[in-house]
């Protein structure tokens, strides 16, 4: 597994060079991106976005995740 930031070019290079390797995004970068987009996401999906996202993120059960 290779963990990187959200750079699409790096992801493409990993697919080409390490075709059998799983590519995952860095947790810190994902959360940073979400924090930067929180206002627009809340506007788009409503005031419950933050609490709904938190429930999804912390879900340990597939039914809760899908809900």
N, C-alpha and C positions, 0 to 999 in steps of 0.2 A: 504494500500500500504506500502511496505517496500522498502527502498532505501539503497543499499549497494555498496561496491566497486565491482570490477570485479571478485571476487573470486567464482569459479565454485562450490566449496564445499558448500559455504553458500547458493548459489542459489538452489542447490539440497536439502539442509536441509529445506529451506523455502517451497519448493514444497511438501515435505513430511509432515512437521509439520503444515504449514498454507496453505493447499491446495486451499483455496478459496481466498487467498490474492494475489494481483498483486505484482510482484517483478520488480523493476526498478533499473537501474544502476545510480550511482551518476554522475552528469554532470561533475564535476571536474575530476574524474577518467577517464571518457571517453575521455575528451579533452587531458589529460596527455598522455594517451595511443596513441592517434592520433598523438600528437606532437612527441612522441618517434619513431613512425613508418613513419613519413612524408617522409623521404628520400627514404625509400624502396617503399612506396606507390606511390610516384612521379615517381620512376623508373619503377614501374609496370604499372601504368595507364597513364603516360605521364605528361608533364609540366602543363597541365590544371587541374590536380587533385585538387590542393588547391582551385582554383577559382570555379571549379565545385562542390566541397564539400561544400563550403561556400554558393553557390546558393541553393543547396539541403537543407542544414541545416536551412537557413533563409526563405525558401519558406513557403508561407502562402496559396498556391494554389496547389491542387492536380496535376494539369497538369504540373506546374513547377517542382514539386517534382519528378514526374515520368520521366520528360525529363532529 
